[in-house]
Amino acid sequence: MKSLDASFAGGRSRPRPRILQFGEGNFLRAFVDWKIDLMNEAGGLDWGVIVVRPIAGGNPHWLNEQDGLYTVLSRGVDDDGKAVSESRLVASVLREIGSHDDWSAVLELARNPEITVVVSNTTDAGIAYVPTVTYADAPQISFPGKVTRLLHERWKAFGGSKASGWQFIACELIDHNGDELRRIVLQHAREWGLEPEFVAWVETANEFYNTLVDRIVPGYPRADAAEVEKELGYHDLFMTTGEYFHFFVIEQKPGQADLRLPLAKWDSHTIVTPDVGPYKLRKVAILNGAHTGLCPLALISGVETVGEAVRTATGAKFLDRLLGEEVVPFINLPKEELDGFAKAVLRRFANPYIRHLWYDISLNGLVKYQTRNLERLEAYIAKFGRPAPLMTLSLAAWLAFYLGRFAGAEKLPPRDAPAILEKVKAIGVLDDGTPAGRAAMVSAYLGETAFWGRSIERADLKAAVIADFAKLTETPLTFERLSALIDAL
């Protein structure tokens, strides 16, 4: 079978190089580059991407071997509940350069007047301050170090003109990703003793946008790649899969320049907003909160995957009530919008093409409950004067999971920081089989600031967790019995 190259593009014109992208991984290629390709087609535009590999080594193959082309498979469940698998040949990427292989070629891109936008996803740890990087490094080991050096090259090349500034669209999965990149770049510029005029140019002529990205990208479809390639008619080293759902939020703060890249004009799943915060809260509270809410109950019931859980009446019932009664009413966004997102989340969880293990989700489960669910639990209590029943059941289930009080626990030990596991162990010892011991254990659990950031102990929540813990642990839990427990709440 012939390998993918430009001959398979069907005469499609290739765009001009206008975007510099740090990161060659599956996520950017199946999300931003895929969206750019769709935008180019829909709008008759020519936004082309040059990919810079930010680290040494990595994949032994290069996108250049396929003339920058690759296939994205979009797989999931559509609005009608039908399984969907669609393929698209992406032609927005033009070539790939290794920053550690040809740094001079990367510096040359800084002098290209047509390149005006920079996109990045250099992993969660990519936007980090590394004090040892210097101006003379070729290249700087850190991503912000590289950016600082490239910006200085561009400033010199264009005489510090305001029009030559870049727009940075950071897609790393950290809070305030654009702001943080800007902060570190300015820190390097000052520490390296670069010209005050350059520092002022970075501050006034360049824009750094915060973003929220949302698409699950499982990557290369190993299980059925040969079958897919047979249908496509070519061999594709860089074929990747993404879920059917995709959503991109770009924050344009008051005073920031309009985005040059017009994604939002051509893609209804990309929005530009003055505040990304509510959309982040929506994702954290609904998608991540639903995962964290059901996770311990599924694990102690012996259910292995997210898809398996939500395709049962019990799992669907739990999530419908959790989101509809205990989450959505406590998020400050239009209800219609939140309801639509919640329905999309449930479809995503049921995706037959993704095998998402609850045990993987359970990593650091207590802090996840703190950051994803606790605020909604407390908001419910504040409004109704009693604990949210499903949030509380989940809270009790996390205690049961961490203590191993369920069938098959020896195969699913909790995974968390050693200090957290030691605290849980000490709390479990308080339960000596008496009502007083059980109450002391739950009291210590709710009062442990290392879990929740503060004590969340209060009489009604304590009583509810004690009762729920007994229901979950005194008889082996199954999804059938969990259904009855949910109905009784």
Steps between C-alpha positions, in 0.01 A plus 500: 500500500633843405584743778303823529646796311385804303372282216203406721396862558267493200627826357429696817704820513736530795484814714774755562715464813335742743497312832794383709404203716697363795400139544463217250288269714166338437298760688591808299480308173154358580370823651647835391655392168187300413283804578728723290469258209121507523509881526720530191255288303186675626632853456730458202788605728867413498627472856788254490688358798870439547552263789801532729588195706594664832699215653786280385419149381143382516329332207763354262279601207431853378192654344721598207503132396131544411525856364338616824182303428327267745154362575274585793227255593214666690322232698221508750125535543301764312201700625266214405698246700650329196863386487694711251845457346612759244840544337660820374830549322652808666706724270558806719843386624779578252816368665665412830829634636689367799608784728792290625586383148489828310470797734619740233198405286270573794665840550446569131125459557513793741613714209212391276248788476214266402515307826285694745345237729664252739313195631637271768439189702826403666337276767375615839860560612607686186422850622747506785782725616842337471760726659800341324401593143702776338470717191796323337351149523429347161227426572379587847380185673171650617208610284478854651876532451464417131214747465704779660790439264271486195322819598833680535599377154172632360533832680843552345388387154208743481646793688259464789193585291174447686348322201765228516386371839368146532174369637551198727220244541619275783321165528689349792272355767580747776306793641561835331733334247556810286551727800755260646694475174512881479618530861791261452605651166522844662690352792759349263527823302578701812735241651692470174552877499322553167421851382224690686356585158470128427327434833255781424437352153422158650256666738321720247533342154442133585184333627480191720154340508374262767306202372290201596533194280265204513533191285609151597771384258587131549766514228605237249224238455716192553210258529363563150764705318553236230128481428468880483802530271350241268188718470705818451736345248826619656733435793496787754766516772329799664136395490329601824156478656301764683161476660204639305459784750732801481487842666751786502472817709740790442500784752529847352519730800380859478775696327650201323522511122255304288625157407663475160416130467126504420413156632191614687349648182500164324466252786198507732696291750762774544404811693677821597397643837627769740514245784584133463422438868133397473581253222781350704262468794245334271753241387644438845163481675305304240746279311770455762254518788285225348807280461605561860148458635436157347858368507517348852150356476587327173828365638355352819217353290746320272430707187823550305440771238308824460317373194389185679363708788308764304344249264317346796177643637669544840793703373281714276256564785776602740654745254167643386406582859848609606532747214138611487444548875838553663731655238331698220283714734817631664690623192455859386440444129175481300311184599428403139870514422589296808234239430632461145854456626387246761324293233812516284708379796277196544534420130876533530510263795310242292747522211551140383838586347664608828579262786541729802586314820351615829821394672694751292252770598540408869858632513515770772126462543462700821656818363292453185187495714621816673563691176212361294211416733535660842389847393173362363444290814541809717282712270224240528526503879488879504185505287304209646643467851585133454775300324467423131406129504697372201808716570492366856465140382805554281689655792433188707598278207838672470566414865401139439724483192805650671455264799455197274162413651361323193528171314813480282673789677834319497515547122410870513711672765450877526761709322588827664784683672658288781407762759134486395495121510653502848231740624225282353650193665512672838140615460389147416647364824252713694216277379505226764164353405300705745269791418732733688801375305319540168401854596858584601629373165252706297561804718875476436438443127286811463727707723828419322623821339752310288205349309270799465715807559296567815276307735161418348368329812145592598243292682258431215772414249671276754176313572431453127851371426481256793168363369620481139829334596306226678275444196801478268718270709289271718368312197702460176392773262374423150354737245160340556516580873644844425190568292280435801719723718468784248122461488485521879689828520 
